[in-house]
Every structure is written in structure tokens, then in C-alpha cells.
Amino acid sequence: VVACDVADRESLAGLLAEHPPTAVVHAAGVGQFVDLADIDAARLGDVMAAKVVGARNLDELLGEAELDAFVLFSSNAGVWGGGRQGAYAAANAYLDALAEDRRARGLTATSVAWGAWAGGGMIADGSAEEGLRRRGVLPMEPELALSALVQAVEHDETFVAVADVDWARFVPGFTAARPRPLISDIPEARAALDDGVHTSGNDTSADGSLAQRLAGLSATERLKVVLDLVRSTAAAVLGYASADAVEANRAFREMGFDSLTAVEVRNRLAMASGLKLPATAVFDYPSPAVLADFVLGQVIGSDIASDASLTVPGVAVAADEPIAIVGMACRYPGDVRTPEQLWDLVASGTDAMAEFPTDRGWDVDGDFSSVGGFVYDAGEFDAGFFGISPREALAMDPQQRMLLEAAWELFERAGIDPTSLRGSQTGVFAGASAQGHGMGLGALPEGVDGYMLTGSSGSVVSGRLSYVLGL
């Protein structure tokens, strides 16, 4: 036995030269459960080093060598995904693709996407194992797993997925968000899916336990009780120590929920409330605050529930005044960021023309004009604050980004909590000028092209604000 870091190409090359192998079994891996927003280059590198870099080094250094087997230990995380396992899923998907590539080059390769193994491995943590069991993924005994491995190699398979699955538990969660053709040809999965269709119902009557807890409470207190229930349930499913780690207005998807964990939240809330909640509840009501409002409405009536969640501070106006302006926000050339600054600029007669900004990608030197009216901080935007991915933010017209910022500011200036407007009868009317964002780009950043249509279309401007604020 010789120790070697397969990600260290030089060390691996020396080892292979000294001990030429007749077969390869690549079983290295580093698993991490991390929210997508928290995956930085270092964490991504740790996960990729063992799986991707190591496998690639073995493939390239061995070249055309004739091997009895080239086995890659992949994971079902790369097949059907897993909450907070984005980097790990990608690394394992690479192994599956590498096996296909080697076969195309006439070389042997077998990638085995494993489910959980009993007795350690990537689920040495007892809580992780219990979470998998609840979702219907059962840890396999090593003897059973090794038997499956032998069969895969003997049958010269390129890719196989091996897992011990309780389909009755697994299927409802896996198919909650959308149909899954991946499992449609598996008889046991098909039977579980058909059974779920026949047994699902629309009965939403509560058993009274939660309703009794809410009896006698004010509207605000009722909503707090249900919101605490939703947050603590989400925290338990994600393995957080406290409900404090679950932000009321943060989207479930941003926290790492997938279809499986979403159904687990639904099941726990159903038990606690006595309601028969839809399997898609977490997707239909995408944050703890919104889901709490829905659950409260199901328990005691939607009209009563909405009293607590949709009350917006009123503004006193004269009886004969049909329209009142209660808040303003703006961005203008001349470094104007507030209505007060705009008034000062107009009152003083200040010239707002200035030199071209240097962060727009323009050929400033080749332009005949040297000055213009520019909003200099148009490129600054906190995408995470509005629940927007960095890639989508890059594709968004600056007018959309500034509208979100200005709208949030005007509500705060009016003394209104922007998050309190979700579901209220609030209209959004927006006027947008010419849409030039993205025109003339020689090449789009990777992963951005899919967002360009909604990011650059004028018809989306008002809808963008409506969606973010839930109007």
C-alpha cells in the first residue's frame, strides 16, 4: 500500500511509473453540505480536487494503457441531486461523463453512482443517515454493494446507479415539483407514483390541535405562532440547531431545499397542524413567511389569517384627495440618489454632465463625445438581498436593478415594511426607456444567456418588481 494524493499530478505520475496498475478503482471523494450562496472557490476546489482532478489525472496519465477495469465511484447526488450538495453533485456528474468519454475513445470505464453505504462513508454522521432514511434512501450493507459492483464490472457497464430505495417514501418527494422521467420505467417507482395519485385528496380540515393553540390569540400572535412552527420545522429538516438560522423571508430554495426535503417539511407540518397540505406547498409558498400565512389561513380561515400578514400602515389623507404620494426614491445623473439631492441639484442649477464612466465596457477613447449624463452607481447591485442569483443579475437591464432598489427605498421612506406587502392588492406601473442592455456584446459570460430574454425585455420590468415583493 502506497499513499498518494491523486490530485497531485506529479506524485501520481511517479507512482504509476513505479507501479503500473492493471486495474483502477477511483473511490476518493470529499462531501460537503453547503448552501449554494456559500460555495466559494476554496470549497468548490476541495470537492473537485479528489473527484474531478484525481480522475482526470488518472485518465490522462494512464493514456492508452490496457486495463482490466477503470472503475469510478460516483454518487446518486449526480443523478437525482441532493439539497446543499451542488458542488458534490457536479463533481460526480463529471465522473459519469468521463466514463462515457473513455468508452468513446475505446477504453474501459465503469462509473457507479452509489447510494448510501451503511457503516460510514459519506454518511458517517448519524443525523445524515436518518435524514436519508426519512426520504426513502436506505443505507446499503457493504456486502450487497460489493456484489452489485462485481456485476457491473463483469457486465462491462459504462454507467449504473446502485441504491437501496424505499420507493413509497422516495417517489412523493422526488416528483413533488415536476414529473420525473428518470424513474418512470422502474416498476416499483411507477406503482408508488400511481398509488400517490389515487390516495391524494383535497381535505384540508385540521384536527384542532393547532387551532386550539391559536384560539384566543390576536391576529399578530397567531401568525407568530405559525411562523415559529414553520421556521422550526425547516430548521429541523435542514439540521440546523435553532429556528433562528431560518430567515422568515428567505426563499426555501436559497436555503438548500430540494423536492425531497420540501416534502419532509410538508409531512412534518401536516402532522403538527392536522392539515392535508399539498406536496408542492414549499414550492407554491416559497418562504417561511408566505407558507406560514397559507397554513394559518387553512387552519382558521384565509380572511382571518390575512388580517395579520397583510396589514399595511395607513396614510391619513383628506377625504377629497383621490391620490396621495407617500414615498419617493430616485437615481439621476449628477450623483443624485435621493429626492432631496434632486431638489438641491435643480435649485442650484448644477450641471449634471460628467465624463464617461470607466466601468461600462465602452470604447471611451474612440468616441467623439467626452461627457454625458450618467448614473454612476448603475453597476452596483446586491443581488442576494433581492434573492436573485449573480448570473441572473448580470443579465438584468440596469433599469430593472435600479427599480428594485428605488422601490425598496420608497417603501422604507413611507414607513412601510416592503415584506408586508406580499399578497396585497398593490399595483405596479412602470415606464421604461429604450432597451439597449446586452446589445453588441461579443460574448456573454458563461451561464448568463438563459436569463437575457427576461433580463433585457421592457415588458418584464413591472413584473420583476411584482415577483420580488410578492405583489
C-alpha positions, 0 to 999 in steps of 0.5 A, spaced: 500 500 500 502 506 497 499 513 499 498 518 494 494 524 493 491 523 486 490 530 485 497 531 485 499 530 478 506 529 479 506 524 485 501 520 481 505 520 475 511 517 479 507 512 482 504 509 476 511 509 473 513 505 479 507 501 479 503 500 473 496 498 475 492 493 471 486 495 474 483 502 477 478 503 482 477 511 483 473 511 490 476 518 493 471 523 494 470 529 499 462 531 501 460 537 503 453 540 505 453 547 503 448 552 501 449 554 494 450 562 496 456 559 500 460 555 495 466 559 494 472 557 490 476 554 496 470 549 497 468 548 490 476 546 489 476 541 495 470 537 492 473 537 485 480 536 487 479 528 489 473 527 484 474 531 478 482 532 478 484 525 481 480 522 475 482 526 470 489 525 472 488 518 472 485 518 465 490 522 462 496 519 465 494 512 464 493 514 456 492 508 452 494 503 457 490 496 457 486 495 463 482 490 466 477 495 469 477 503 470 472 503 475 469 510 478 465 511 484 460 516 483 454 518 487 446 518 486 447 526 488 449 526 480 443 523 478 437 525 482 441 531 486 441 532 493 439 539 497 446 543 499 450 538 495 451 542 488 458 542 488 458 534 490 453 533 485 457 536 479 463 533 481 460 526 480 456 528 474 463 529 471 465 522 473 459 519 469 461 523 463 468 521 463 466 514 463 462 515 457 468 519 454 473 513 455 468 508 452 468 513 446 475 513 445 475 505 446 477 504 453 474 501 459 470 505 464 465 503 469 462 509 473 457 507 479 453 512 482 452 509 489 447 510 494 448 510 501 453 505 504 451 503 511 457 503 516 460 510 514 462 513 508 459 519 506 454 518 511 458 517 517 454 522 521 448 519 524 443 525 523 445 524 515 443 517 515 436 518 518 435 524 514 436 519 508 432 514 511 426 519 512 426 520 504 426 513 502 434 512 501 436 506 505 443 505 507 446 499 503 450 493 507 457 493 504 456 486 502 450 487 497 454 493 494 460 489 493 456 484 489 452 489 485 459 492 483 462 485 481 456 485 476 457 491 473 464 490 472 463 483 469 457 486 465 462 491 462 457 497 464 459 504 462 454 507 467 449 504 473 446 507 479 446 502 485 441 504 491 437 501 496 430 505 495 424 505 499 420 507 493 413 509 497 417 514 501 422 516 495 417 517 489 412 523 493 418 527 494 422 526 488 416 528 483 413 533 488 415 539 483 415 536 476 414 529 473 420 525 473 422 521 467 428 518 470 424 513 474 418 512 470 420 505 467 422 502 474 416 498 476 416 499 483 417 507 482 411 507 477 406 503 482 408 508 488 407 514 483 400 511 481 398 509 488 400 517 490 395 519 485 389 515 487 390 516 495 391 524 494 385 528 496 383 535 497 381 535 505 384 540 508 380 540 515 385 540 521 384 536 527 384 542 532 390 541 535 393 547 532 387 551 532 386 550 539 393 553 540 391 559 536 384 560 539 384 566 543 390 569 540 390 576 536 391 576 529 399 578 530 400 572 535 397 567 531 401 568 525 407 568 530 405 562 532 405 559 525 411 562 523 415 559 529 412 552 527 414 553 520 421 556 521 422 550 526 420 545 522 425 547 516 430 548 521 429 541 523 429 538 516 435 542 514 439 540 521 440 546 523 440 547 531 435 553 532 429 556 528 433 562 528 438 560 522 431 560 518 430 567 515 422 568 515 423 571 508 428 567 505 426 563 499 426 555 501 430 554 495 436 559 497 436 555 503 438 548 500 431 545 499 430 540 494 423 536 492 425 531 497 426 535 503 420 540 501 416 534 502 419 532 509 417 539 511 410 538 508 409 531 512 412 534 518 407 540 518 401 536 516 402 532 522 403 538 527 397 542 524 392 536 522 392 539 515 392 535 508 397 540 505 399 539 498 406 536 496 408 542 492 406 547 498 414 549 499 414 550 492 407 554 491 409 558 498 416 559 497 418 562 504 417 561 511 413 567 511 408 566 505 407 558 507 406 560 514 400 565 512 397 559 507 397 554 513 394 559 518 389 561 513 387 553 512 387 552 519 382 558 521 380 561 515 384 565 509 380 572 511 382 571 518 389 569 517 390 575 512 388 580 517 395 579 520 400 578 514 397 583 510 396 589 514 399 595 511 400 602 515 395 607 513 396 614 510 391 619 513 389 623 507 383 628 506 377 625 504 377 629 497 384 627 495 383 621 490 391 620 490 396 621 495 404 620 494 407 617 500 414 615 498 419 617 493 426 614 491 430 616 485 437 615 481 439 621 476 445 623 473 449 628 477 450 623 483 443 624 485 440 618 489 435 621 493 429 626 492 432 631 496 439 631 492 434 632 486 431 638 489 438 641 491 441 639 484 435 643 480 435 649 485 442 650 484 442 649 477 448 644 477 450 641 471 449 634 471 454 632 465 460 628 467 465 624 463 464 617 461 464 612 466 470 607 466 466 601 468 461 600 462 465 596 457 465 602 452 470 604 447 471 611 451 477 613 447 474 612 440 468 616 441 467 623 439 463 625 445 467 626 452 461 627 457 454 625 458 449 624 463 450 618 467 448 614 473 454 612 476 452 607 481 448 603 475 453 597 476 452 596 483 447 591 485 446 586 491 443 581 488 442 576 494 438 581 498 433 581 492 434 573 492 436 573 485 442 569 483 449 573 480 448 570 473 441 572 473 443 579 475 448 580 470 443 579 465 438 584 468 437 591 464 440 596 469 433 599 469 430 593 472 436 593 478 435 600 479 427 599 480 428 594 485 432 598 489 428 605 488 422 601 490 425 598 496 427 605 498 420 608 497 417 603 501 422 604 507 421 612 506 413 611 507 414 607 513 412 601 510 415 594 511 416 592 503 415 584 506 408 586 508 406 587 502 406 580 499 399 578 497 396 585 497 392 588 492 398 593 490 399 595 483 405 596 479 406 601 473 412 602 470 415 606 464 421 604 461 426 607 456 429 604 450 432 597 451 439 597 449 442 592 455 446 586 452 446 589 445 453 588 441 456 584 446 461 579 443 460 574 448 456 573 454 459 570 460 458 563 461 451 561 464 448 568 463 444 567 456 438 563 459 436 569 463 437 575 457 430 574 454 427 576 461 433 580 463 433 585 457 425 585 455 421 592 457 415 588 458 418 584 464 420 590 468 413 591 472 413 584 473 420 583 476 418 588 481 411 584 482 415 577 483 420 580 488 415 583 493 410 578 492 405 583 489 
